[in-house]
Amino acid sequence: MGKSGKKRILLKIGTNVLTKETDNISRGKIEDIAKQIARLKDDYEFVIVSSGAIAVARQFVKLESNGKEINVKQALASIGQPHLMRIYQECFRELGLLTSQCLLSYSDFEKEQSTINIVNFINVLGENNYIPIINENDTVATDAIKFGDNDKLSALAAALLKVDLLMIATNTNGIYTKDSMHNHQEKTILETADIQSLKSEVGKTISSGGTGGMISKIEAAEIAQKANIETWILNGLNDNFMLDAMRNKSVFTKITRK
């Protein structure tokens, strides 16, 4: 819970959601997220972990490089990040919402002083009605771009900030049972606290636009569960996906605390 007394939600938004499964960032999707937050802001304080910087850059630049693919992605991230933040800022500002950029790397979570600093400055942002938008500091972190499309980062941040709920917005109606996937009649696992059973239901596939996949989302939920935080995996492609989930008007997976 934030110092404002409001419940704190960490919303992780994957690349496939931000692009609506295309090759371009969807301003309409970011507007949809902003509208939902505007309607919930009296009761909830939001922290966002957003992918999409590389996808933004790929819309308008093609880099020539003899280096490794990871270096090309890092360069794209550095080009795309300010553009991504500009879109967030413009869409959120239209609804009176204030945003801030926070670039973090996994090493920041391993040093005690760094973790104290993260908590303190994000608390200050929340107290002043700024919404922190966190992204991996891709330009210096080599492992991050190929790991989990910010899923692990969102879970680490959720645990550190002691949020009340972790929402992972993806391009499916939560986690499907293995049998239903084989039958092409997807059936969502609605609620469970059993992480191991979830792992047995999914394969190692990764998402098309991002670098994650369902296994990385389950691993994120496992980190959150150890911190006594509930995780919802829900379909961010739908308009009003947060509002509908809160009102039990949509199908999604709820991974409860033990």
C-alpha positions as CSV (number, residue, x, y, z in Angstrom):
1,M,0.0,0.0,0.0
2,G,1.3,3.5,-0.9
3,K,1.8,6.2,1.7
4,S,-1.4,7.8,0.3
5,G,-3.4,5.0,1.9
6,K,-4.4,3.8,-1.6
7,K,-3.8,0.3,-2.6
8,R,-0.8,0.0,-4.9
9,I,-1.0,-1.9,-8.2
10,L,2.0,-2.8,-10.3
11,L,0.9,-3.1,-13.9
12,K,3.3,-4.8,-16.3
13,I,2.5,-4.2,-20.0
14,G,4.1,-6.4,-22.6
15,T,5.2,-5.5,-26.1
16,N,2.4,-7.5,-27.7
17,V,-0.2,-5.5,-25.8
18,L,1.4,-2.2,-26.6
19,T,1.5,-3.0,-30.3
20,K,-1.8,-4.8,-30.3
21,E,0.1,-7.6,-31.9
22,T,1.3,-5.5,-34.9
23,D,4.7,-4.0,-35.7
24,N,3.7,-0.5,-34.3
25,I,3.1,0.9,-30.9
26,S,-0.6,1.5,-30.4
27,R,-1.4,5.0,-29.1
28,G,-5.0,3.8,-28.7
29,K,-3.9,1.1,-26.3
30,I,-1.9,3.5,-24.2
31,E,-4.9,5.9,-24.1
32,D,-7.0,2.9,-23.0
33,I,-4.6,2.2,-20.1
34,A,-4.6,5.9,-19.2
35,K,-8.5,6.1,-19.1
36,Q,-8.6,3.1,-16.8
37,I,-6.1,4.5,-14.4
38,A,-7.9,7.9,-14.4
39,R,-11.1,6.0,-13.3
40,L,-9.2,4.1,-10.6
41,K,-6.9,6.7,-9.3
42,D,-9.1,7.7,-6.3
43,D,-8.6,4.2,-4.8
44,Y,-5.4,2.9,-6.4
45,E,-1.9,4.1,-6.9
46,F,-0.2,2.7,-10.0
47,V,3.4,1.7,-10.9
48,I,3.8,0.7,-14.5
49,V,6.5,-1.6,-15.9
50,S,6.4,-1.1,-19.6
51,S,8.1,-2.9,-22.5
52,G,8.0,-1.5,-26.0
53,A,11.1,0.7,-26.4
54,I,12.7,-1.6,-29.0
55,A,9.4,-1.9,-30.9
56,V,9.0,1.9,-31.1
57,A,12.5,2.3,-32.5
58,R,11.9,-0.4,-35.1
59,Q,9.0,1.6,-36.5
60,F,11.3,4.2,-38.0
61,V,15.0,3.1,-37.9
62,K,17.0,0.3,-39.3
63,L,20.4,0.0,-37.8
64,E,23.5,-1.2,-39.7
65,S,25.9,-3.1,-37.4
66,N,28.6,-5.6,-37.6
67,G,28.2,-6.2,-33.9
68,K,26.2,-8.7,-31.9
69,E,22.4,-8.8,-32.1
70,I,22.3,-7.8,-28.4
71,N,24.1,-4.6,-29.2
72,V,21.7,-3.7,-31.9
73,K,18.8,-4.3,-29.5
74,Q,20.5,-2.1,-26.9
75,A,21.0,0.7,-29.5
76,L,17.3,0.4,-30.6
77,A,16.2,0.6,-26.9
78,S,18.2,3.8,-26.4
79,I,16.5,5.3,-29.5
80,G,13.0,4.1,-28.7
81,Q,12.9,4.8,-25.0
82,P,12.4,8.6,-25.2
83,H,9.8,8.1,-27.9
84,L,7.9,5.6,-25.9
85,M,7.9,7.9,-22.9
86,R,6.7,10.8,-25.0
87,I,3.7,8.8,-26.1
88,Y,2.9,7.8,-22.5
89,Q,3.3,11.4,-21.4
90,E,1.0,12.8,-24.1
91,C,-1.7,10.2,-23.6
92,F,-1.7,10.4,-19.8
93,R,-1.4,14.2,-19.7
94,E,-4.7,14.5,-21.7
95,L,-6.4,12.9,-18.7
96,G,-4.6,14.9,-16.1
97,L,-2.2,12.1,-15.2
98,L,1.5,12.8,-14.5
99,T,4.2,10.3,-15.5
100,S,7.9,9.8,-14.8
101,Q,10.6,7.6,-16.3
102,C,12.5,5.1,-14.1
103,L,15.2,2.9,-15.7
104,L,16.3,0.0,-13.6
105,S,18.6,-3.0,-14.0
106,Y,18.6,-6.2,-12.1
107,S,21.8,-5.2,-10.3
108,D,19.8,-2.4,-8.7
109,F,17.8,-5.0,-6.8
110,E,21.0,-6.7,-5.5
111,K,22.4,-3.8,-3.6
112,E,20.8,-2.7,-0.3
113,Q,21.4,1.0,-0.8
114,S,20.0,0.9,-4.3
115,T,16.8,-0.9,-3.1
116,I,16.3,1.7,-0.4
117,N,16.7,4.5,-2.9
118,I,14.2,2.8,-5.3
119,V,11.6,2.5,-2.6
120,N,12.1,6.1,-1.4
121,F,12.0,7.8,-4.8
122,I,9.0,5.8,-6.0
123,N,7.2,6.7,-2.8
124,V,7.9,10.4,-3.4
125,L,6.6,10.1,-6.9
126,G,3.4,8.4,-5.6
127,E,2.9,11.0,-2.9
128,N,3.0,13.7,-5.6
129,N,0.6,11.9,-7.9
130,Y,3.3,10.9,-10.5
131,I,3.0,7.5,-12.1
132,P,6.4,5.8,-12.3
133,I,6.9,4.1,-15.7
134,I,9.7,1.6,-15.2
135,N,11.7,-0.1,-17.9
136,E,14.8,-2.2,-18.0
137,N,17.9,-0.2,-18.5
138,D,18.5,-2.1,-21.7
139,T,21.5,-0.1,-22.8
140,V,23.7,-1.5,-20.1
141,A,22.1,-4.8,-19.1
142,T,22.9,-7.6,-21.5
143,D,20.8,-10.4,-20.0
144,A,17.6,-8.3,-19.6
145,I,16.7,-7.9,-23.3
146,K,16.6,-11.7,-23.8
147,F,15.0,-12.5,-20.5
148,G,11.3,-12.4,-19.9
149,D,10.2,-9.1,-21.6
150,N,10.3,-7.3,-18.2
151,D,8.2,-10.0,-16.4
152,K,10.9,-10.7,-13.8
153,L,11.6,-7.0,-13.5
154,S,7.9,-6.4,-12.7
155,A,7.9,-9.1,-10.0
156,L,11.1,-7.8,-8.4
157,A,9.7,-4.3,-8.4
158,A,6.3,-5.5,-7.0
159,A,8.1,-7.4,-4.1
160,L,10.4,-4.4,-3.4
161,L,7.5,-1.9,-3.3
162,K,5.2,-4.2,-1.4
163,V,2.4,-3.7,-3.8
164,D,-1.1,-5.1,-3.2
165,L,-1.5,-6.6,-6.6
166,L,0.7,-7.5,-9.6
167,M,-1.2,-7.3,-13.0
168,I,0.6,-8.8,-16.0
169,A,-1.1,-7.7,-19.2
170,T,-0.5,-10.1,-22.0
171,N,-2.2,-11.3,-25.3
172,T,-4.1,-14.3,-23.9
173,N,-7.0,-14.7,-21.4
174,G,-4.5,-15.8,-18.8
175,I,-2.9,-19.2,-18.6
176,Y,-4.6,-22.0,-20.6
177,T,-4.7,-25.7,-19.7
178,K,-2.3,-27.8,-21.8
179,D,-5.2,-30.1,-23.0
180,S,-7.3,-27.2,-24.2
181,M,-4.4,-25.8,-26.1
182,H,-3.9,-29.1,-27.9
183,N,-7.6,-29.1,-28.7
184,H,-7.5,-25.5,-29.9
185,Q,-10.4,-24.7,-27.5
186,E,-8.5,-22.6,-25.0
187,K,-9.7,-23.0,-21.4
188,T,-8.3,-20.5,-18.8
189,I,-7.0,-21.7,-15.4
190,L,-9.1,-19.2,-13.3
191,E,-7.5,-19.4,-9.9
192,T,-4.7,-21.3,-8.2
193,A,-1.9,-21.0,-5.7
194,D,0.0,-24.0,-7.1
195,I,2.9,-22.6,-9.1
196,Q,4.3,-26.0,-10.0
197,S,1.1,-27.1,-11.5
198,L,1.0,-24.0,-13.7
199,K,4.6,-24.7,-14.9
200,S,3.5,-28.2,-15.9
201,E,0.7,-26.7,-18.0
202,V,2.8,-24.5,-20.2
203,G,5.6,-25.0,-22.6
204,K,8.7,-22.9,-23.2
205,T,7.3,-20.9,-26.1
206,I,8.0,-17.2,-26.2
207,S,5.7,-14.4,-27.4
208,S,6.0,-13.1,-30.9
209,G,6.6,-9.4,-30.3
210,G,8.4,-9.7,-27.0
211,T,11.0,-11.9,-25.4
212,G,8.9,-13.5,-22.7
213,G,6.2,-16.1,-22.8
214,M,3.9,-17.7,-20.3
215,I,6.7,-19.5,-18.4
216,S,8.4,-16.2,-17.6
217,K,5.0,-14.8,-16.3
218,I,4.6,-17.8,-14.0
219,E,8.1,-17.3,-12.7
220,A,7.2,-13.7,-12.1
221,A,4.1,-14.8,-10.2
222,E,6.3,-17.1,-8.1
223,I,8.5,-14.2,-7.1
224,A,5.4,-12.2,-6.2
225,Q,3.8,-15.1,-4.3
226,K,7.0,-15.5,-2.1
227,A,6.5,-11.8,-1.3
228,N,2.8,-12.5,-0.4
229,I,1.5,-10.7,-3.5
230,E,-1.4,-11.9,-5.7
231,T,-0.8,-11.9,-9.4
232,W,-3.4,-11.6,-12.2
233,I,-2.5,-12.6,-15.8
234,L,-5.0,-11.0,-18.0
235,N,-5.6,-10.0,-21.6
236,G,-4.4,-6.5,-22.1
237,L,-5.6,-6.4,-25.8
238,N,-9.1,-5.9,-24.6
239,D,-10.3,-2.4,-23.8
240,N,-11.0,-1.8,-20.1
241,F,-9.1,-5.0,-19.2
242,M,-8.3,-3.9,-15.7
243,L,-11.8,-2.6,-14.9
244,D,-13.4,-5.7,-16.3
245,A,-11.2,-8.0,-14.3
246,M,-11.9,-6.1,-11.1
247,R,-15.7,-6.4,-11.8
248,N,-15.4,-10.1,-12.7
249,K,-16.5,-9.3,-16.2
250,S,-13.6,-11.1,-17.9
251,V,-11.8,-14.4,-17.9
252,F,-8.2,-14.3,-16.6
253,T,-5.8,-16.2,-14.3
254,K,-5.5,-15.3,-10.7
255,I,-2.5,-16.7,-8.9
256,T,-3.3,-16.3,-5.2
257,R,-1.1,-16.1,-2.2
258,K,-0.3,-19.3,-0.3
